[in-house]
């Protein structure tokens, strides 16, 4: 078996230590071991390396993009179902198919009956809040270039996806007011996790 390059390098390092050990180094007492020197090295490191910088309020604001179920965090903008179809066919069709039902990635569009459980694990049949669509799409979609959609495009494609699921009408327009008002078919399938922690959690 031939030794690996790492093994050869390690062996060579130990040979050098053996030939010119710590006792031979200038300014090193003869009775100080190599291990003592190795463990002493971290104490010579600076207390602060000076990496990074304080996060300014403006920088934090750029990353503070989460959207809550009640719509808090939604930006200004708007989009219609018709505009959303254009966005979908441009950015989403490759992964979700021309109707949102083909794949190869997640199927987005389902149909009634929503009462069946687990039923249709799609946007219409599973997601409890319409605002989650904005939060998720703005962060993670399109898969290869997340973040490229403008607020108007994001609202529009949400309107289109909701319409394809039969949740909103063909003339619907989504914005920071209308999107939180959408009642998703699966809303009642979820309960609020109101646990506080401590001994009551089993």
ABEGO torsion letter per residue (X at the ends): XBBBAAAAAAAAAAAAAAABBAAABBGBBAABBAAAAAAAAAAABBABAGBEBBBBAAAAAAABABBBAAGBGBBBEBBBAAAAAAAAAAAAAAAAEAAGAAOABBBABBBOBAABOAEBBBAAAABABAAAAAAAAAAAOBAABBGABBAAAAAAAAAAAAAAAGABBAABBBBAAAAAABBBAAAAABBBBABAEEAABX
